[in-house]
Amino acid sequence: MNLNPYLNGADAEHHVQLGLAQTLCEAAGTGVDAALTREILDQLVAYSDVHFISEQLLMRLCGYPGYDDHVSDHDRLIRELEVAKQQYGGDGEQTLALPAAEAILALLAQHISMQDRRFVDFFHGWSQHAANAEPPPATRGSGGK
């Protein structure tokens, strides 16, 4: 059982992110109305943006050496999502095509399985080290005896 709150939270967030992308594929594949597909895409963009920001803050906190590369990948993913949103997010009747939705799902899955896996591995080691580190000595006047 993993008691690390980040790892559990990140896995849950990745499941939500992939679930939204899968729902987008289903909507695109069944040809449901364009407004519903746009709403799912909007939710995926907003959720991904917030998830990426929180992940980047944590990477900075623990001094992740792959930060720049990881953030570049986040930026690329957001650009792809924004392009899809601009292309299919207007008031028109054009809906997202299944291949475009599947490409989004594949990009997210690849990012999670590669970039996020590397960060999780680093974070696990970092948090183990932090948990086992000696606490700083008590300072004078802090009330400790």
N, C-alpha and C positions, 0 to 999 in steps of 0.2 A: 504494500500500500504506500502510495506516495503522499507524504504529508506536506510537501512544499507547496504553499499556496499559489506561487506563480505558475508552477508547472501544471497544477490542476486547473487553475484559471485559464491559462493559455490553451490548454487542450480543449476546454469547454468553448472558448472563443473561436478556436479553429473549427470546431464542430459546427458552431453557428454559422461561421463564414462559409464553410463548405456546404452546409445545408441550404443557405440562401442561394449559392451558386447552382446547386442541384435543382432547387425549386425554379430557378431561372431557366435552366435547361428544360425542365418539364413544361413550363409555361410556353417556351419557344417551340417545343416539339409538338404540343397539342394545339397550338394556334389560338390560345385563349385571347380575349380582347387585348388590344395594344395597351390600354390604360393599366391593366393588371400587370403586364410584363414590365412596363415602365416603373410601376410602384416597387416591384421586386428589385429591379435594377437600382433604383434610388436607394432602397434599404441596404443593398449590398455595398454600394459606394459609401454611404454614410457610416455603416458599421465597420467597413475595412479601414476607412480613414481614422476613426477613433481607435481601433485596435492597433493600427500601425503606430500611432502617436504614443500610446501607452507602452508598446513594446520598445520603441526607440528610447523612451525615458528610462526604462529599466536597463537597456543596453548601456546607456551613458552612465547610469548609477554604478554598474559593476565593471566599467572600463572594458567592455567587450572589444577585442581587437578587430573583429570583422564588421564593426559598426558602419563604416562608410559603404562597403559593398552591400551590406544588408539594406541600408537606407536607399541606396540606388535601386535595388530591386523593388522596394516599397514604392518608390517614385514611379518606376516603370509600370507596376501593377495599377497604381492610381491613374496614370495616364491612359492605360488601356481601358479601364473602367469609364473614365471620363469621355473617351472617344466614343465608346458604345452608348453612353448616356446622351451625348450630343447627336449621334447618328439616329438613335431610336427614341430619344426622350422628349421629342417635341410633341406638339398637339396633333400631329398627323396620324394616320392610320397604320403607318409602317411599323411593324413589330420586329423585334429582334429575331434573327434567323437562328435556327438550332446550331449550325456550325459556329456561329459567333459566340453563342452562349457556352457551347462545349469548349471553345478555346479559352474563355474566361475561367471555367472550372479547371481546365488543365493547367493554366498558369498559376492559379492559387494552390492547387494540389502540389505542383512542382515546387513552389516557393516553400510551402509548409514542410514538405519531405526533405528538402535540401537546406535552405537557408535557416529555417526555424529549427530544424534538427540540430544544426551546428551550434546555434545559439543556446538551445536547451542543454546540450552537452557541456558547453562552456559554463552556463549558469549553474548547472548542477555542481560542477567542481568548485566554482566560486562560492556558492552558498554553503557547501560542505566545509570549505576552508574557513569561511567567516564564522560558521557555527562552532568550529573547533579552535578558533583563535583565542588566545589568552585575553581575558578582559583587561582593560587598561587599569593600572594601579590607581587606588583611591587617592584623590588629591587632598591636600591639607585643607581644613576648613570646610569640607563637604558634609560634615556631620557624622562621618564614619569614625569608629574608634578602633 
